[in-house]
Every structure is written in C-alpha cells, then in structure tokens.
C-alpha cells in the first residue's frame, strides 16, 4: 500500500510564524530522498533550504512560489512505500513527531539544515522511481491555474511588472518552464511591448507602470519592525570622530605580506573590528543589554560581534561569537565567511541571535558617515565611513605641513540608558586611538 505523507512548514527557529515559498526545487512526479532539498523559503531572518523528511515520489505541491504560508501548513505531499506511522499524541512537538518518526530506522532530521549534495537540485529520472503504488495521473501541461507555475525568479518579476498571469501561459521552456520569451510574447499580444521582430526583447519604457508596489515581508519586514522598535525604545546618542588611519593601512599591507596570512582576506574592516573589540574591553558597559522588566543593566562577558550586511533580500546582522577571543587571522576569516554566507542568503536564523555589539560598514558605498540605529537589544553600534586619501595636517610647530593620508570617519551610536556620555566618548576615542597608532592596542 502507498502512504501519502504531508510535510508541513516547520518553524526553522526564532519562533517564526510564517515564511514565503521562494523556489521549489522539485515538481510532481520527481523521486526524492531523505534530506534532499525540496524548497527554498524566506523567513523573517534569511533564506532557508528545507530538506525532505521522507523518501518517495512527489505527488502535489500545496503552495505556489511567491506565497506566504503559516507554520504548520502542509506544503507538499510525498508518496512513500513505508506504512503510515501511528498518530502521535497532540503536543507542541506533535508536528516534529509526525515528521521525524515517519520511517523506522531513518535518522532524525534537523529540519531546515539537512545534508546538501550537488545532486539534490537535479530532477530524478523516471528510471529511479521507487516501487510505490499510486494512481497514474493523466498527462497535463507543466503549469496550470491550480498548481505552481515553474519559472525563474527574474521571469516571475518581469511578469509581475507587465501584469501577465503566468498560470495562463503555455510554457515553451525545457521541462515545462515558462520563459522570458513566453512572458514577452503575452505582453506583445496585449499591446504592452513592441512586436517588431527587429526590436530588442526588453521591457518598453511605456510598459513600466508609474509606480511599483513592493510587499513588505520576509527579511525587510523583520528589519523594519526591529528598527522602529529600537529607534523609539532606546534613547540614541551618536558621536563622530574623523581620524588619520594611515598607520593601520600600512600595518595591513605588512601583515598581508606575511606567509601565515597567505590566503586570508585581510580588509581594513578586520583591523577596525579588532580596535573596536579592544576598546570594548576597556569600556565593558558597551557590551551590555537593558533589562526593562527587571530594571537592570546586564553586562555580558562574551562579545558577539555583529556585522551588518546588505543583501538583495534586505539588511541582516549575523554575528561572530566570542569575537574578542579570536586572533586577527581568525577574525578576518570569520568576517569573510559571514559576508559570503549573507550575500548568498543562506545565513541561518541562529547566526543572527544573541549579538551584543554591531559594526555597520557603510563606507563600502562611498558614504563618509551616518547615524546608525542600534540592533535591538544591543547598547552600541559603530558606523564606519569610506576610507580615502585626503590632505591632512601632520607635524607640529615649524614641522607642520600638509600630506596625503588615509582618512576615515567613525560614528558611534549608543543607548544612553546604559552608557553615559563619558563612557560613549571613551569607547569611540579608544577605538580611534588604536587605529591611529595600532601599537597602543598592545598596552
């Protein structure tokens, strides 16, 4: 007997209540294995891959790409050869029991973080179907109004801009995928795009609407709520200092040439982070949180350094645990890995929890300075402006002169409930001093 198993959208962490279906990596008729990635979902924190808790054949996808579904909602049905498990007692963990115990002898699955293999994204051929019994469905087009349309995200975005219903199109791409040409052909039929064969197949200027409405969801929705909460809860104070960091830039060049730093991406941000961490050790109140309920300031021992990262899906702030314990090479590697993971949208939710201080490097966008908003629950955030060559007064008295130097501006925002002006000023001044003269950090 064939058993139809339903996989419900799980809570992948942080008590999230909903997620958006971004990309299905399987389709009805595909044969899947345990831990094979089924779908990419976007939560309020990041893009997460969900692996299959079952081995069998995909029968139905219950949620189309681009839709938001609640945790606990069925998203896919899979036909398995195994007998149906006995129904577990209703409990907060009932869903996990249904999914984790579906197959006797199978390893328990950490939902959302299953094994990832290169082959997991490939469609399984008919010759590898499992020996399951199920009614054979009649042949049907790959896309229909009642099921998810198979296409790529850029094509889906183009269709949205042009007002084209993807479900109404006849797909011409391999495997029944709706292509860009299909969308443009439909737009041409409606008079929304040029029809001459010698005209480049792009969106005509008059086809772009006067305004585009972008739903606020996922990472951007979470960030917006967090920033509003922080801005109107913690009384922010921001201080600035412009400084000559030529000595740090020269040190970076010397260190990067060392054999033990071969292959390490040693950016100026690594040295700025190191200086900030050293300054926090001298002003430990910066590594604290305000406990409103207890009316206490909770000073923390470990510094979990968050690095604000701009991604196509919005701002995320993953953090490096116990950053003060890392060597310069370890810190540089951690920052590089963190940035690469964030850009790919694969930062797991737990990597963005329990941060204690943050650095926001808006200088990479050519911006001199700004007033960063605290990451909720934290006491201090350091903003780093662009590092550029500028004329700078050096020397004193008769030796005073102008020289081209490496100059940047640091902006420190802090929670005035936790830190007084003196403490905030000392934290920023120490950070600047370590960058002006890196040898001071050894004292």
Protein Blocks (a to p, Z undefined) as FASTA:
>chain_A
ZZddddddddeejhiabdcdfbdcbdehiacdehiafbdcddfkbccddddfbdcddfbd
cbdehiacdehiafbdcddfbdcdddddddfklmmmmmmmmpghiacddehiaccdfklm
pccdfklpccddddddddddfbdfkbccdddfklmmmmmmnopafklpccfbehhiacfk
lmmmmmmmnopacfbfkbccdddfklpcfbdcdddehjllmmmmmmmmmmmmmccddddd
dddfklmmmmmmmmmmpmklgoiacdfklmmmmmmmmmmmmmmmlmccddfklopacddf
bdcdddddddfkbccddddehkllpcfklmmmmmmmmmmmmmnopacfklmgoiabdcdd
fklnopabdcddddehiabdcdddddddddddedehjlgccdddddddddddddfklpcf
klmmmmmmmmmmmmmmmmlmmZZ
